[in-house]
Amino acid sequence: MGWKTPKIDYVNGYKIVEVEGPSFKVYDGDRQLGDDSPYPGEAARICARIVRPVAADRIFSVRLRRDAEL
């Protein structure tokens, strides 16, 4: 088994890492999301399906801006 630098792609803010096999893992930070995927397209679909949570402070600032316009 040889050493190989993992290939990393980013889709929708999530990291897709190709590991030996080939197998593709989807990460949000250091947490793996879902199971290993045999194809990169399948891993990208996992990323596309996941909705990123919106930060509460961002929602609050949008409300303040909207109220100021009224």
C-alpha positions in Angstrom: 0.0 0.0 0.0 1.5 3.3 -1.1 1.3 6.7 0.3 -1.0 9.1 -1.6 -2.0 12.7 -0.9 -5.8 12.8 -0.6 -7.6 14.9 -3.3 -9.9 17.5 -1.7 -12.8 19.3 -3.3 -15.3 21.7 -1.9 -19.0 21.6 -2.8 -21.6 23.9 -1.2 -19.1 24.7 1.7 -18.5 21.0 2.5 -15.3 19.2 2.0 -15.1 16.0 -0.2 -11.9 13.9 0.4 -10.9 11.1 -1.9 -9.2 8.3 0.0 -7.8 5.0 -1.1 -10.2 2.6 -2.7 -11.3 5.0 -4.3 -13.8 6.1 -1.8 -15.1 9.6 -1.2 -15.9 11.1 2.3 -17.9 14.3 2.9 -16.9 16.4 5.9 -18.3 19.5 7.7 -15.2 20.6 9.5 -13.9 17.5 11.2 -17.2 15.6 11.3 -18.0 13.1 8.5 -21.4 13.4 7.0 -23.1 10.2 5.7 -21.4 7.1 4.5 -18.5 6.7 2.2 -19.4 7.2 -1.5 -17.9 5.1 -4.3 -18.2 8.0 -6.8 -17.4 11.7 -6.6 -20.8 12.6 -8.1 -22.6 10.8 -5.3 -20.6 12.7 -2.7 -21.4 16.0 -4.4 -25.1 15.1 -4.3 -24.8 14.6 -0.6 -23.3 18.1 -0.3 -26.0 19.6 -2.5 -28.9 18.0 -0.5 -27.6 19.4 2.9 -28.9 22.9 3.7 -26.4 24.9 5.7 -27.8 26.5 8.8 -28.1 30.2 8.8 -26.4 32.1 11.6 -28.8 33.7 14.0 -27.0 37.0 13.9 -27.3 37.1 10.1 -31.1 36.7 10.4 -31.2 39.4 13.0 -29.3 41.9 10.9 -31.6 41.2 7.9 -34.7 41.9 10.1 -33.2 45.1 11.4 -32.4 46.3 7.8 -36.0 45.4 6.7 -37.6 47.2 9.6 -35.5 50.3 8.9 -36.7 50.4 5.3 -40.4 50.4 6.5 
